[in-house]
Amino acid sequence: MKHHFTSSLKIAGIVLTVIVLAVIFYLKAMQNYTHQDYTNSNFFFFWLSGRMMWTGQNPYNQTQWLAGHDAFGATWRPNKIFPYPLPLAFLMAPLGLLSLSQAYIVWQIVSQIILALTVFWLLRHWQGQAQRLLFLPLTIFLLFFGPVYLTLQIGSVGPLALAAILLAILLLEHDQPIWAGMVLSLTLLKPPQGVTILILVGIWFLARRDWKAIIGVTLGGIILLIAGMIRDPLWVIKFRGASAVVLDRTMGIDSNIYSYAYLACNQNVSCMWIAGTLGSLAVIALGGYYLWSNRDRLNAWEAFNIIIPLGFVSTIYLWSYDQLPYVIPIVWIVGTLVERTKSYVHVFIFLVVLDVLSIYSLFVQANTQKDLFSIGNTILVLGMCLLLLHRKSQPAPLPSTAH
């Protein structure tokens, strides 16, 4: 009888949690829908590229791309062609079947579901109820984490990178390295993000002699290359040109090493390339050394906790919304804090500091058009991961022999 009551209570809790999140997700989506100019946002680029897949057009054709802006009243035209790898347009094709407004709302909901599923699956790594009880409050807290907040507003494709890394971790844990590698190759759909992540992942795979995972990444990259060439054989060359334009537009305004080098060099481009490259190589080398030295001690999730923030800070350019995969190390920090302290107090303090810091950086960005303060998110997340991993590696104190 008691067991039946406990089961019923558990089911009721699950149903209530789903209802609460469904309401929150819907209200959040509608709030952004009514307050954001999504026609003149990043989301429009993704939606238009997906729609062009159905009409037989090419997002890398300048005339067709700009005509699409005219057709749907988009006045913000920073790019002459689709500024992302062409294979991404194929993934956006389902959204292209919907109207722009419908697609924006659907992507809002899907993005939040990906966030919730990430938290849910990662918290399941702990067997006790202490961590699993955090699912609802942690998901709500993360909706106010700056990169998540901004991702939902502009309709960024960051949730795809988050889903890819999560799935890769789960596949590695279930001894499916080839599939894990292929899934990780999807991070290349935003090359500034994927390249540095895959360099660090590659070092970790090499250290562990995980050749199958390396083969998987290679196969995934080849598939993406061929998929784009089906629509435009010269897509790589055209994308490179579009990327150069974006880089010129973002010098000194995001929170990566190259931006800080650009400012430190007094906006001298030649100096930036030298100092930025040396700085990025140093970060990658230090991160690679840490991963190599701890290859037998770190599990897949712990390795990615280091790889994700180091990959962000060492790349050429990325915005604060590209920090969305920080959700993965954040969940690990929260779960580990509960495990170590047997209390929710430290978790609450960490999440409040995280949200306040990240929202403040967005406030500064909105007023200065510079994203430099988002480095605070990287320092906090990476610092907490290294601190907790260091304490994990320390041997337990020997029992006292004094009487």
Buried (B, 14 or more C-beta within 10 A) or exposed (E): EEEEEEEEEEEEEEEEBEEEBBEBBBEBBEEBBEEBEBBBBBBBBBBBBBBBBEEEBBBBBEEBBBEBBEEEEBEEEEBBBBBBBBBBBBBBBBBBEBEBEEBBBBBBBBBBBBBBBBBBBBBEBBEEEBBBBBBBBBBBBBBBBBBBBBBBBBBBBBBBBBBBBBBBBBBBEEEBBBBBBBBBBBBBBBBBBBBBBBBBBBBBBBBBEBEBBBBBBEBBBEBBBEBBBEBBEEBEEBBEEBBEBBEEEBBBBBBBBBBBBBBBBEEEEEBBBEBBBEBBEEBBEEBBEBBEEBBEEBEBBBBBBBBBBBBBBBBBBBBBBBBBBBBBBBBBBBBBBBEEEEEBEBBBEBBEEBBEBBBEBBEBBEEEEBBBBBBBBBEBBBEBBBEBBEEEEEEEEEEEEEE
